[in-house]
Amino acid sequence: MARQSVSSDPAPLGSAEGYLAALGLVALMTLLGALLSARGNLADIGLLYLVPVMFAATRHGLVTGIATGLVSSLAYNFFFIPPVLTFAIRDPSHAITVLVLLGVAVVASQMAARVRQQARAAQDEAGREAALAGFARVLMGVTRRDELWSVLAGELARRFDVRVVVCEAGPDGAAQLAASAPQVEQLDLLELVSAQWSLDNALAAGPGAATPTASEWLFHPVVEGTRAVATVGLARPDATAPLRAERLPLLASLIDQASLAHARIALEDEMVALGRVQERDALRGALLSSLGHDLRTPLTTLLGSLRALEAGQAGASLAVARGAAERLDRFISNLLDMVRIESGTVEGTREAVDLGEAVAAALDDLRGGAGAARVAVAVPDDLPLVLADARLLHHCLINLIDNALRHGSEGGVTVEALAGGDGAVELAVLDRGPGLPPGSETRVFGQFERLEGSDRVGGTGLGLAIVRGFAEAMGVQALAANRADGPGARFVLRFPPALLRRVEAAE
């Protein structure tokens, strides 16, 4: 945002340039009067001297205008009132004319100066409103507290041509530097004491404030409600007063804008925190509702198998019991894996992995599950190795294949790998179920996501969330879509070219 120039109001007693310009106009009017003096109408000549008076008062202030009026009256008397070239006045009517001219000049000067002040005030107000509107637009895009203080410091430094620091209370309540413009490494003890006082009392402190301090910095608090959330310090390199009195209202307005932005950011942070709490509550409810089904079913199977063992039916019961136990083991593993993902402790290592061997290992672990024999594998031998964490990839494949077996109706499940046109390799698991509802391709990877309107309403909804979490840890993209060649869903682990290694390079 462009810096607003400092007000150019003239000095109270006027400037030398103003007086010289006014004298020049008086001399010019005197020459014009000399040309008109042949007509003998002295009153008309006197009116000419109102021109420099109006000019001086409008451009250079009231004092310059009154001084110009006095000089104009003297010039009129000296050059045009008989006896000329003297200040003597013989005719009383001429004396009245000179006095009237002086009075009119003074009144005109006052009126012109008042109009000038009103125009200057309107201009300053327009500039102030423009500054506030522009700053408000900038603050609308600020979403973090540290960013807010940096924007505020930069704006004040540009607009007032001063050094700016922003201090806020630290964890222990002590004032600490939060932002500065231009860069300030640290504040002296005297400045920190002034900033602390401003924070504690929510009042301005320093040169020009109601509470003066020994510091050259003027600290103005950023007040929210009844407390100061920060304080803004301003100073000039030459140690003079940071701002003139007429600039303080603009400073206060800009700081008020920052205070409103701070309140908005705090409210947004509270809404985000509340959303997280609500999300955790929803996840907790979903987990509790799913535990009843996903733990009770295998436990019922185990109990039935144990009863069969007691009755002497050992063969089939042992296989069923083993499958139920493995299902329980996978469920508990999924819960633990989800905790690791949520806590951010999943760290993938990279090693060369053969996709064919990875698929075979996953199927071997699923051999006790119902329907594992329905899985067809199509992994070409000439595919490059992938750089991945073998353990995380193993968990991803188990969850994808188990998901396809449970939700793929009675149709077969296919695990295939192929090279994409962009050099990537895709490892896909396809089923023949009803597929995914439109628009759920990304949502299906959410925690406890069980899609209504499809066959994917059973289970805990953790498996695909774990797939996405582990895939991201390995730098792999997890995708879902409906099959293009018929009913069913297609889940893909996409390995970018950077994670591929040719067999020759591995050897």
N, C-alpha and C positions, 0 to 999 in steps of 0.2 A: 504494500500500500504506500502511496506517495506520501512523503513527509509534508506536513502543513507548515508553511513559512511562518516565521515569527511576525507578529503584528507590527505594522510599519507606522504606528501612530507617532506624530511629531513630538518633539520635546516640549514641555510645558511653556517655555519661553520662546519657542520657535527655533528655526535653524538659520544658519548664515545663508544657505542657498535660497531659502524662502524669502528672506529680506532682500537679497540682491535681485531676485526675480520681480518682487513687488516694486522695488525702486525703478527697475527697468521699465515696467509698465507705466508707472507714474510719469517717467520721462517721455514715453511715447505719447501718452495722453496730453502732455504739455505741448508737444509738437503739433498734435492734431488741433489742440485748442488755439494755438497760434495761427493756424490756417483758417480757423473759423472766426477769429476775433474781428475780422473785417465786418462781420454782420452786426457786431456790437451787442449781441445777446449773451451776457455773462452767465445767466442761469443755465443756458444750454451747454456752455463750456463746463460748468460745474458738474453736470450730469456725467460727463466723460470720466470723471475721477471715481465714479462708483464701480467702473470695470475692474481696476486693479484691487479695489477693496474686496469685491466679491471673489476675485481670483485668489487673493491671499487667504481670506477666511476659509474658502472651500478646500484649498489644496494644502494650506500650511497651518491652520488652526486659528483660534479666536485672537490670541495675543498678536500674531502677525497681522491679522486683519485690522485690528484696532490701530496698531502702529502705522499701517498703510493709510488708514483713514486720516490720522493726524498729519502725516506727511503730505497727503493729497490736499488737505485743507490749507496747509502752509504754502504749498506750491500754487494753489489757486489764488491765494491772497498775494503772493509775491509777484506772480507773472501777469495777473489779469485784473486785480482790484487797484484802481487809482489811489494813490500814486504807485505806479508799477515799479518793480525792482526794489521795493521796500515792504516792510511788514506793517507799515502805518495804514490806517483805515480812516478816511475823512468822512465818508458818508455812512451814517448809522445803518442804513438799509443794507449796505455791503457787509457790515459786521454781522448782521442777522443772517445774511446769505451764507457766510463762512461758517457760522455756528450751526445753521441748519444742515449744511453739507457734512460737518463733523458728526452731528447727531445721527443723520441718516447713515453715514458710514459705520458708526458704532452699532446701530441697530441691525444694519445689513450684515455686518460681520457676525453678530450674535446669531442671527437667523441662519446664515450660511454654515457657521460652525455647528449649530444644532442639527441641521440637515446632514452635515458630514458625519456627525457622531451617530445619528440614527442609521445612516447607510452603513457605517462601519459595524455597528452592532448587528444589523441584519446580515451583513456579510459574515461576521464571526459566528452568528447563530447557524447560518446555512452550512458553514464549514464544520461546525461542531456536529450538526445532525448528519452530515455526510460521513464524517469520521466514525460516528457511532454506528451508522448503518453498515459501513464497510467492515468495521471490526466485528459486528454481530454476524455478518455473513461468514467471516473467517472462523469464528468460534463455533458455528453450526457443524463444521466438519471435525471438530476436536472431540476425541473420545477418551483421552487419558489425562490424568492430572498432571503428569510431568510435561506432556505436550502443551497443556493449557498454560502452564507457567512460562514455558519457552516462548510461546506465541505472544503472551502478554508483555514479557520483557522486550522482545523484538519490536513490537508495535510502539511501546512508549519510547524506546530509544530512537526509533526513526522519526516519530512525530515531534518530540520535544528536543531532539539533538542532545541527549544527556546519557550518562551511564546509568544502567538500571540493574538492580538485583532483586530477586524474589526469594524471601525466606519463609519457611514453614516450620511448624513445630515437629521435632523428631519424636521418636518413641518415648524419650524421657521428658518431653515437653520443652527442651531447649531449642532455640532458634537455630536452624541450619540452612545453608545455601541450597536452593532448589533450582534456580536458573539465573542467567545473567546475560546482558547484552550491552557492550561487547563482553567477551569472556573475562570473568573474574575468578581467579583460582580460590581465594578465600578472603574473608573479611577480618579486619582488625578487631581487637577486643572491644574498642569503643563503639564500633558500628554494630557488633553483635549485641551489646548491651542495649543500644537504642532500638534495634529490631526486636529484642526480647520484650522490652517495655511496651512497644507498639502491639505485639502479639498478645501480651497478657492483659492489656487495658483496652484493646480494640480502638485505639485512638492514634492520631497522627503525632509524630514526634520529629523534631529537627528544625532547620531554618525555615521560617515562615509559618510554622505550626503553632498551635496554642501552647504546646509543651516544647520549648526549645531545649536543645541538647548541645553538648560540646562537639558532636559529630557534624561533619559537613554534609552528611546524607540526610535527605528528607524521607522518612518512612511513613507510608500511608497504608493502613490495614485493609485487607480484603475481608469484609464483614459478611457473614452468613448468619442471619438471625441476630443473635446477641453476642456471638463469639467471632473472633478473627481466625480464619482458616489459613491466612498467610499475611505477609506484609511486604509492600513494594518499596524499595529504596531507590531514590534518584539523587544524582550528584553530577556536578560539572568538573571537568579536568582542572579548571582554574580556581576551584574551591569557592566560586561565587554561588549566590542563591540559585538552586536548581530551576525554579519556575517563578515567574512574576505572578502577582495575585490574580490577575485576570485569566490566567491559564489553569488555575487550580480547579474550577468547575469542570473543565474538559477532562482533567486527570481523574477527578472523582467519578465522572460518568463512565469513562473507560474501565475503571476498576470495578464499578458496579456491574458492568456487562460481564466482566470476568467472574464476578461472584455468582451471577445467575448461571453462567456456564458450569461453574464448579458444582452448584446445586444439582444441575441437570446430570452431570457425570456421576455424582454420588447416587442419585436416584436410579440411573441406569445400572450402576454396579449392584445396587440393592436388588433390582429386578432380576439381574442375571443370577445373583446368589439365591434368590427365592426360587427361580426356575430350576436351579441345580438341586435344591432341596426337594422340590416337587418331583423332579425326575428321579431322584434317589428313592423317594417314597413310592413312586409308580413302579420302579424296578424291584423294590422290596416286595410290593404286593404281587407283582407278576411272578417273582421267584417263589414266594410262599404258595401261590396257587398252583404252580407247576410241580413243586416238590411232592404234593399229595399224589399226583398221577404218576410222575416219573420214578418215584421211589417205591410207591405201593405196588405197581405192576411187577417189576422184577422180584420184589420181596415175596409177593404172592406166588410167583412161579417157583422161587426157591423153596418156600414152605411146602408147596405141592410136591416138588421133587423129593424133598426129604421124607415126606409121608410115604411116597412110593418106595423109597429105599427101605423104609421100615417094613413095608409089605413084601419086600423081596424082589421088586421090579427095578433092578439096578441099571440095566443097559441104557435104555432111552432116557431114564431120569437123570443120569449123570451128565449126559450131553445137554439136556435142557437146563440143568442147574448151572453148568459151566457157562452157557450162553447168557443166562440171567445175571450171573456174577460179573461177566465181562461187560455187560451193559451197565451195571451199577458202577463198575470201575471207570468206564468212559464218562459216565455222568459226573462222578466226583472229580475226575481229571478236568472236565470242562469247567466246573465251578472254580477249581484252583487256577486254571489257565486264565479265566476271566478276571480273577482277582489280580493276577500278575499284570494283565494288560491294563486294567484300570489304575494300578499303582505305578505304571510306567517302568516296570523292572524287566520287561522283555527286551533282551539284547541278542540280536541274531549274529552268528558268525558265518563266514562265507567259506565254502569248500566246494570242490567240483562234485556234482551229484548227477548220476545217470537217472533220467526220468523213468526209464523202464524198470530199473531196480527199485526206485522209490515207490512206484505203483504196486509192484509185486510184494514189497514189504508191507504196504498198507493192507492189501487184500489178505495177506497171511494173518495179520492181526484180527481181521474181520471174519476169519474162516468159521468161527463158531456162531456168527449171527445168521438169522434167518434171511434167506435170499441171497447170500454172498455168492452162490453159484451162478446167479443171473448176471454177473458182471462180465462184460466183454472188454478186452484190452486191445487197443490199436496204437501202439507206440513204435514208430519206425526206428530201426537200429542206427540210421545215419544221422540222427539228430545230434546237435552239439550238447555237451554237458552244460549244466546250469550252475552258476555260483549261488548257493543258497545254504541255509542252515538245515542240515538233514533232519534234525529232530523237529524243528518247526514245520518243515514241509511235510513230514510224516503225519503230524497232527492235522494239518490242513486237509490232506488227502483222506484220512480216516473220517473226518467230519463231513467232507463233501460227498464221499461215497455212501456213508451211513444216511445222510440226508436224502440222497437220491433213492436209496433202497426203501426208506420209510415213506417217502412221498411220491414215488414213481409208479403208484398203482401196481398192477401185475406185470407191466411191461419190463423189458430188460433195461439194464444200465450199461452205458458205454463210457469207458475212459480212453480218451484219445489225445494224442499230442501231434501238433503240426507247426510248421514254420509259417509265419505271417509274411505278407508282402513287404512290410517295412523292416524285415530282418529280425523281428521278435519271434519268440516261441510261445505257443499257447498250449497249456495243459488243461483239457476240458473234461468235465463230468456231465453226461447227458442222461436224462431219464425220459420216460414216456407217460408222465402224469399229465394232469390238466394244464400245467404251466403256471406262470405268474400272472396275477392281475395287472392290468395296464398301469404303468406309473410306479410300480413297486420294485423296479430293478435295483434301485439304490437302497430303499428302505428295508429290503429283505435282509441286509447285513447288520441291522440294528440289534441291540441287546433285547432279548425276550420278545423278538418280533415274530408273531405268528399270524400270518396273513388271513384275514377273513375273506370269504368269497373264493377260496381256493382250497386245495387239499392240504395246504401247509399250515394246519392249525394245531397239530399235535406237537409234543416235545417241549423243551424248555425255551427254545429260541436262542440258545447260547452258541450252538455249533457254528453257524455262519458268522456270528459276531467274532468268534475266535479266529475263524479263517481270515477275516479282514484284518484283525489286529496282528496276527502272525505274518500275514503277507506284507503289511506295511513295514513291519520290523525288518523284513528281508529286502525291501525295495521292490516288491512285486505288486502288481495291480490285480485286485480281485473284482471280477465283473460277473453280472448275471443278466440273462435275457431268455426269451422264449425261443424255442428251436424254429428255424426257418423251414425245415423239411417235414414238419408234422407237429403233433401235440407233444408237449413236454418242455422242460426247462434245460438251460445250458449254463453251467457255472464254469468260469474260466480263471485260471491263474496265468497271468501274462508276464513273461520274463522279457524285459527290454534287451536290446542288443548288447548293452554294457555288461549284462550278467551272463553272457554266453561264452563258452570256451570250446573250441574245436578239439576233437580227440587228439589230433596230431600235436596241438600245443600242449595238451595235458601230458603227453608222453615226453 
